[in-house]
Every structure is written in structure tokens, then in C-alpha cells.
Amino acid sequence: MKEDFLHYIWQFKKFNQQRLNTVQGESIQILAAGQYLQKSGPDFFNARIVIGKQEWAGNVEIHIKSSDWYLHNHENDSAYDNVILHVVWEHDTEVLRKDATQIPVLELKNITDSAALQNYNALASSKTWIYCENELEKLNSFVFENWKERLFFERLERKALPVLQLANETANDWEAVLFCFLARSFGLNTNGEAFYTMARSIPFHIIRKESFEAENLEALFLGRIGMLDGEHEDVYYKDLKLRYNYLCHKYSLERAYIAKPEFFRHRPDNFPTIRLSQLAQLYHRYQNLFSLIVNAVDVKAIHTIFKVQVSAYWQTHYTFDNDSPKKTKALTSAFIDLIIINTVIPFRFAYRKSTGKENSEELIAILQQVAAEKNSIIEKFLKFKVPVATAYDSQALLQLKNEYCNSKRCMQCAVGLELLKS
């Protein structure tokens, strides 16, 4: 038994309301159950309840056992002084106010709707992966689709938060913000933080000025991330090092202490050398990247923007000194899709939010043109017959699993609430 189930029982009055009494023997009439705000303090605010012959207005607190009041130290918290009813599954001790008067208690154990309790026990019984796995296939599609939209925007709000924070720190230099978060995307999970730190260490006005020479951008990126610190016989390495030292002197750049990127367990095409060269080529090609990305109307337009490849040197190298067969090493469609999911969509959402212009339908339309991600969570949903066709679907389902299923928040989930009714 979890408290959130009792919140559901109280909120929707899933109990026998005939001859309702407190454990102290007084009659109860519920005029208003109160507002379920899910914030600190009592569970339900501004309830209206008639106890005996007296009408009360105040708050309702809910626990599994009455003694939980003391376990949670509510007796020392003034936020609970206005509790007019203590609703519990099982009453095991009296609870007193500071003035020594007893708080009325409603015990739910013997009056809860049997169907609701049976459905909750079925939902909360052990499963191989998540509680509702066997019921997902039969769920009302209208309910599920509406819930997916809410989940998608919950996830988008979380992803947009660091974008908005950086925009605030940079006085809304959105070009600089975009550069930092694109760099993170190019680094993937392993090197994303190092690439992001590298990008933050370069004032964006330098990128603007040096973007006309791709080699200068490569020198900046590789140098700031510590990949030009050693000695090599390679001619291109020496050239980049000279360029980097000159640029540091020109712009008075202080040494940056950034974790060196990882090569281990990466496919060669994902080596940091390759990804940084592609990032340099992107900013060499476009001086108005922010405008292009914010105004791109569909996935095809975004893919066209990101169709870049490495510089001539990296077409025949993966690391300095070591030659390899020539390959253009352009960004793949799958990689661009990841950039769209993890950077372009959250960035556009954050930017539009900052300007007060909603673009919800536009973002959904774009992600519905992108294939669903492939990972262990999505594979499990597919196993349980949940349709996952696009990145919009997969993003919503990742939010569902990570923020609701993993924490067993069934009573805050539209799926769980719908299944309790079934």
C-alpha cells in the first residue's frame, strides 16, 4: 500500500460514503475533498467537511497509519496546524494538535471500494518490467495519446531548462548557446561534457571571426580540449598547433582545463577528432546557423543543414600520424536525427518560450518525421505491443519509464489511473 493510492481514494471518493464516521464516532459529510497540489505541506488544501454538527474549512492530511504523523514530525511543523481531518488506511494511535485537542481521523481500510482496491492490487503486483506491462496493449488509445503529449512536453521542459539557463548567463546570445549545445551533441554521451566545456571556453565572437578558415576552427577546438598538447611529426598537427598558439595570443585566451576526450570503445567515425572536424566544417559553412535551425520548416531542411563532412586531412586519418583509406566521413542521417532529438527540438522550444511564442504543434510535427530511437527501453515497450513509430513516441515513452514507472508513480500516471477504473 502506498500513500498515493490513498490520495486517489480520497480525491475521487472511492469509498462508501453512507454513514461515514470518524474513529471517534462523529459523523462525516464531505462537501469538498480539497485541492491536491502535490507540494510540501498537507496533501489536500481548502477542504470543506462537516464533522458532527460543525462545518470545517481547512486541510486534509493522508497517511498509511496514524502514527506516521509523528514519524514525519508533523507535530513540529506549523504548516499542519490547520489540518481538520486525518485520513488513514489504518488507525493505530491518537494524534493531537499543539493545544492538545484530538485531530478527527477517518479510517479507510474497511470502507474502500473493493473494485478500486482489487484493481490497485493487480496493478501493483510483481511484473517482469513495469506494473502495467500486461495491460498496456488494451489501454484506451485516446487516453494514451493525450498522456503521451503531456509526457513529451514534460521531457522537453526538462531538456530546455539548461538551454534557458545558459541563455540567461550569456545575456541571450542564442548563437553562443546553440554552439555549446551542438558541441555537446557532437560529443555524444561519452565526450559530450568535454565538448560542451570546450565550447563554453571559447567566446563566441571568436568563432564568428575565425569561421572563414576551417583550419582555425579545428585548431581552436582541438587545442582547447587538450589534443594539441603533445609532440607529433605530423605536418598538419604542427600547423594546427601553430594556429592555436597564435589564436590564444591574438584573443588573450587563458589555458582551459578540460578533460581530454575518450577514444576507447568508440567506432572510428565517432572519434573526437572526426566529430570536432565536422563541427568546425559546420561553422565554417554557415555564418547564420542559428537562423537556419530556428526557421527550418521540416526534417528534410534540417538534414540539409547538417550534411557536412570532415576536412581533407581527416578524410585520410582518424588520429594524427596514422594514415587510413580515404573516406569523406559525412554526418549520417542517424546521427543528424540524434542532433534533432537532443539539441534542435529542445533549443527551438527554449528559444520560442523565451520570446513568448508557442510552437508546440510545430515541434511535434518535426519529431513525427524522425524515426523512433532504438534502445532497451523502447524495445521493451515494443515487446508489450505499444506502438513506437516516431521519435515523438519514443521521447514520450522514455519520460514515462524514467519518471513514472521507475519511481512507481502509478497514481500520478494517466495509464495507472485509467487502469484503476477498468
N, C-alpha and C positions, 0 to 999 in steps of 0.2 A: 504494500500500500504506500502510495506517495501523496504528499500534500497537494500536488497539482490536480490529482483526481478529485480530492475533496473540494478544491476550488471550483472545479467543473460541476460537481454535485450541487454546491451551494448556488453558483451563478445561474444554473438552469433549473434549479429546484427539482432535482431528480430524487425526491424523497416524498414519503407520504405526509401530506400537509394537513390531514384530518386529525383533529385533537392533538395538535402539536404542543409539547410541553418542554420546559426546561427540566434538567435533572433535579432542580429544587422544587418542582411541582407546579410552577406557574405556567399558564397558557401562553402560547406564542402565535402572533399573527404577523406575517411578513408583508409589509406594504411595499418595500423596495429593498432588494438584496444589496444595493450599493454598487459603486464603480470599482471594477477590477483593474487597477492601474499597474500592477506588477512592478512597483517601485519599493524603496525602503519604507518601513513603517507598516501599519496594519494592512491586511490583504484587501479588504473592501472598504471604501470610503463612502461617507454620506448615505448610510443605510437608514431606513425607517422601519421600526419594528415596534409592535405593541406587545408588551410583556405584562401579563396580568391585566390591569386596567389602565396602565400607564403607557403612553406612546413615547418612544425614544428616537432621537436622531443622533447618529454617530457612526462609529466604525465597527467592523467585524473582523476578528482575528481567527484564523483556522489552523488547527494542529492535528496531528495523528492522536496524540494523547494530551490530556490537560496539563500534565507535568512538563510538557515541552515549553510551556510559558516560562518556567523557571530555568529550564535548560538553555533557552535563548536569551536569558537575562532581561526579559521584557519588564520585569518589576522595577528595573532601574532606568528605564527609558521613558521619558515624558511623552514620546510620540504615541504611547499606548494608553495614556490616561483617559482618552475618550472612547475606549472600546466599550460598546454596550452589550455585546454578545460574543461569547467564546464558543465557536463551533468545533467539535472534535469528533474523531471516529470513536474513541474510547475515553470515557471519563475515569480518571484514576486518582485525582486529587482536587481539592478546592483551590481556587485562585482568588487572591484578594487584591483589591485596589490599595493605594497608599493610605486611604482613610479607613482601611480595614473592612470595608464593605465587600461583599462577595460578588464576583462577576457572574451573571447568569450563564449557564452552559447548555448548549444543545448537543446531544449525543446522536450521531448519525448511524451507528452500527446496526441498529435494529429497525431503522425506518427507510434506509436507502433502497431505491428502486432495484429490484432483483435483476431485471434485464440489463440495466446500466452496469451493475456490478459484475454480472456474468460476461458482458462484452469487454469490460476492462480487464478481467482476469484472463480472458482469451487473448487479448491484445498484449498483455504483459507477460504471458507465458514464454518460456525459453524458445528461441528460434536459432537457426544456424547463422543468421547475419543481422537482421533487424526485426523488431517486433511484428511489423505489419507485412512481412515479406509474402505470406501466402494469400493475403487479401488484396494486394496492390492491383493485380490483374482485373479484379472485379469492381474496382472503385469507380464511382460516378465520374465520368470523363470531364463533365462541366466543372465539378468541384476541383478536380486535379489540375485542370488547365488554369483556372483562376489562381490556385495556390502556387503553381509554377511561376506565374508572372510576379507574384509577391516575392517568392524566393529569389528570382533573378535580380530584382531590384535591391533586395537586401544585400546580396553578394556584391552588386555593383556599387552600392553606397560604401561598403567596406573597402573596396578596391580604390574608390575615388578619394577616400579620406587622405591618404598620404600625398596624392596629387594636389589637393587643395591646400594642404599644409605647406608643401614646397612652394606653391604659388604665392602664398602669404609671405613666406620667408624671402622670396625673390622680388617682392613688390609687383607681383603679377606679370613677371617676364615669362609668358607662356611658351615662347620659343625655347628658353632655357629649361623649363620644366619638361617639355616634350623630349628634349635631348637627353636629359637624365633618365627618364623612364624608358625611352627607346634603348639606351645603353644597357639598362638592366635586362630588358627582354633579350637583347642580343647575347647576353651572358648566360642565359638560361638559369636553371636552379643552382648549378654549381658555381658559376662565376658571376651571377647577376649582381650580388652585393659589391664585389670588387669593381665591376664595370660601372655601377652606379656611383660608387665613391670616386672613381676616376673622373667621371663626367662632372660631378659636383666640384672637383678640384680645379676645373678649367673655367674661368669666367666666360660666359657665352659670347661676349663681344669678340673674344679671340677666335672662336670658331667662325664667326661671321667674316672676320678679316682674312683668315687663312684658308677659307673653304675653296679659294680659287686654285690652290695647289694641293692635290690629294695627298702627296707625299708629306706635306707639312702636317696634315691632319693625322696621318699614320704615325708620324714621329711624335706628335703630342700624345696620342692615345697609348702607344706602346711605351713611351718614355714615362708618362705619369703612373703607369701601372707597374713600373719596375722591370720591364722586359728589355731595356737598353742599358742595364747597369753593368753588364759583364763585358768581356772582350771576345770578338769574333773576327775571323779573317774575311768573312763575307763582306763584299763591297757594298751591298745595299744596306747591311746593318750599320756599317761605318757612316754611310751617307745619312741614314736616319738619326744616328746618334749626334752627328754634327748639326743637323737641322734642329734637333730637340734642344741641345745646349744653347744654340743661337736664340731659339724662341723663348727659352727660360730667361735668358739675359734681356731680350727685347721687351718682354712683358713683366719682368721682375717676378717671375713665378718662383715661389719657395718650394723646397723639396716636399713632395707628398708622401706620406707613409701609408701605403695601401698594400693590402695582402696580395701577393702575386697570384695570378690566376692558375687554375688547375688544368693540366693536360690529361691526367690519369683518368682512365675509364671513359674518355670521350672518343667518339668516332673522329677521324681526322678532319672531316668537314666541319666539325663543331669546335675545333681547336681555337683557343682565344686569338691566335694570330689571324686566323681566317675571318672570324666574326668581327674583329676590330678593323680589318681591312675593308670589309663590306660596309661597316658603319661609316668609315671615312669616305668611301665612294658615294654613299647615300648623301652625306652632307656636302660633298664636292659637286654632286649633280644638281642639288636643289638648294637655292637660297631662300625659298619661300615654303619650306616643308610644312610648317605649322598651318598655313593657309590651305595647302593642298589636302592635308589629312582632315582638318576640321570640315572642309566643304565637299569631300568625296561623297558621291551620292550612292555608291553601291560597292560591293566587294570587288567587282572587276576593276573599278577605278583605283581602289586601294592596292590591289595586287600589282597594277601597272606602276604605281609609285615605287614599290619596293623591289621591282625587278632589277636589282643591281648585282654586280659580281665583284670579285677581288681585283686588285691592281695587277699589272703584268708580272711582277716578281712572284706574287703568291699563286699565280696560275701554275708555276712550276716548283712551288715549295709549300711545305706545311710548317716547317721550322727553319730557322736560319741555318745556313751551311749545307743542308741536305736537299739535294735535287729530288724531284718527283715527276712522274709523267704529267704532261700539260693537261690542265682541266680548268674551265672557266670559273667553277665554284660559285655559281649564282645562288641567291636565296631560293629555296624550294617553295612550292606552293604550301606545303605542310607547315614550314617554318613561318611563312607570312601569315597563315591562319592563326598560329600561336601569338604572333605580334598583334593581330587584330583583336583576339580574345583578351589578352592580358594587358595591352597598352592602349591601342587605338580606341576601343569602346569605353574603358574607364576614363581615359583622357577627355574624350568628347563629352561624356556625361558630366565630368567635373567642370569643364570649361563652360558648358551651357548652364550648369547650375550656378556658377559664379556670376553669369550675366543675366540670370533670371529667365532664361529661355528654355522651356522644357522640350526634350526631344525623345521622349520615351518610345513612341511608335517607330521612329526612325532607327533607333538603336536595335530594337527587336528585329526589325526588317533586315538589317545588315547581318545580324548573327544568324538569322534563319537561312541565310545564303551560305553559311560556313558549316562544314561537316562537323559532326559531334566529335569531341575529344575521345581518345582511346586510352583508358586506364582501368585499373582493377575495380574501382567503384562503379564506373559505367558498365563494365562487363557484368557485374553482379545485378544491376538493375535490368539489363537485357535478359539475364538468366531468369528473372522473375517476371518476364513478359511486359516490362514497362517500355513503351516506345521511346527511343532516343535517336532522332533523325538529324538534329542540327546542334550547333554549339549553344544555341539558346536553351535547348532541352538539357544538354549536359551541364551547363553552368547552374541551372536551377536545381538539378539533382545533386550536384556536388554540395550546394548550400544545404539542401535537405539532409543529406547524410552527415555532413560535418558539424552542422549547427543544431540539428534536431535529433536525428537518430542516435548519434554517438553519445549525446547527453541525455537520451531517453526523455526528450521533451514532447512526449506524445500529446499532452494536454494543451500545448501551445501550437500544435500542428494541425492544419486543416484535415489531413489524412486521418490522424488519430481521432479527432472529434467526429468526423464523418463515420468512422468505423464503430464508434461507441453507439451511434444511433441505429446501426444496422442489426 
